[in-house]
């Protein structure tokens, strides 16, 4: 518990101060955000706002976790090293995308194929390492070969199938977080809530591990996870790093997260879900990311279908992802963000409620 509190405190301090320094450095060196032409017209004033602020979130969360872990007499576990692989691996893909946009001053960075290829390499590398190596003294590896909601269920899946599932979770979650990064403070605020929820989930799992010596832990109410407490420490660091960043990212944003932050955050979230055996539950806890992704998929599918049937493509929303749709309807950006935060909060509460209800049995 001390490590969780210490990492949280350090991360928010590092992020608050680090983001302020990053704003000045990125401004002096011309790291400004190009804005999509077909987006809400109110976003055109953001042209040139410093971007790639997600670098501060990555650095703050990681430094806070490492310092808190060392000061409390622990060492990073295999699970967190793997989580760092996803965090920084997806972040590198996002950094390349951001750098191209800044260098060319155009809203098109990496092609979708190249971006997906990078995410695929990171996801499959993580999946292979997490499912095949780093077993602890109980024989528990960071990730399992079963599907899970709050516990593993069903039959053991072949490795190829497991790797495909992990690839889907990592790419879908990282891209879902990326889609939510389109309004000031939306991704940072939502991520703080989601990672806060996973801090609770992992801390609870640590206190109710199978094989625990605690007399209150019974077999029907225990969890199989390799390093839940260490994952809780890192999750808390990410949550509060997002809060520190939100101070500067709230409307009107002084700095933008960028793909380096959004892809990294999505990758870390996927890793937490996989290693805590809560992949399906994550779809509820991070329901806002699911909503954003589904709005884009529905928009694209409906447009292609109507163009094929009628020759003229039609749209369900004025623009996707869905938060931009409401801005096109005339909602203020602040109103959209706050209401979407409410939706994100309800999803988090629902997810934690399902998790606790399952434990009650």
Order of alpha helices (4+ residues) and beta strands (2+ residues): alpha-alpha-alpha-alpha-beta-beta-alpha-alpha-alpha-alpha-alpha-alpha-alpha-alpha
